[in-house]
Amino acid sequence: MAGETIPSDSFVEAMVALRTSPVMGTSGFLPAGEPERILGEHGLTPEDLRRFVEVHGANVPMMTDLWTQIESRVAEARGVTEPGN
């Protein structure tokens, strides 16, 4: 039970949804209640994300891979291409 979390792909999907929300302000922050609404659409809660990071955060190779996926998908969603691609 101590190691049970949401699947990695759920974490990635949620983080991409949070970071690409059309209601994100120029400050880079979502309006109050919006993160919970977005997570709810994915069947998740803020606690699910916290728990995932608590359990897997020390696994640097895994987390680096996940954040690379997240950054790539966020850039793609924003229409940004990476140098050299």
N, C-alpha and C positions, 0 to 999 in steps of 0.2 A: 504494500500500500504506500510506503514512503516514497517510492520512485514513480508512482503512477501520475501521468500528466496527459494533457491533450497530445495528439500526434504532432510531429514536426510540421507536416504540411498544413495543419490547422493553424499553427502558430504563424507560419509564413503567410497564409491567406489573410489572416486577421491583421497582421502588421502592414501588409500591402494595402488592404482596404482602409486602414486608419491613415496611412501616409498619402493616399491618393484621393481622399474624400474631396468632392467638389465644394464642400462648405468650409474647407480649411481656409482660415484667414491669411492675410499676408504676413502675420506674425508667426505663422507656422504652427498655430494652435487651433484645435477644434473648439467650437462653442460648447458651453456647459451642456452635459447630457448627451452630446453627439458620440463620444467614444463608446458609451454604454449602448446606445442605439445601434451603432455599427457592429459591435461585438454581438449584440443580441441577434442581429440578422445572420450571424455565423454560428449561433447556438452557444456562444461563449460569454464569459464574464471577465471583468478585469482580474479577478482572482485566478482564473484559469491561466492568464498570461503570466501573472506573478509567480504562480506555482511552477510553471514551465521553466522560467528563468532560475528560480531557486534550485530546482532539481538538476537542470542541464547547464546552467551558467558557467560552471567550472570546466566543462568539456569544451575547451577552446577550439579544437579543430571542428567540432560539430557546429558550434555557434558561429564560427567564422564562415562556414559553408552556408548556414542559414541566412546570415546577414548579407552575404554576397548574392544569394538568390533574391532576397528582399530588395536590395539596392538595384539590382538588374531589372526587376519587374517594375519597381517604382519609376526608374528612368525610362523604361519602355512605355509605361502608361502616360508619362509626361512628354513623350516624343523626343527624348534626349538620346542621342547615340553616343556610344563610348568611343574615345579616340582609338584609331586603328581598326575599327570595325566598319 
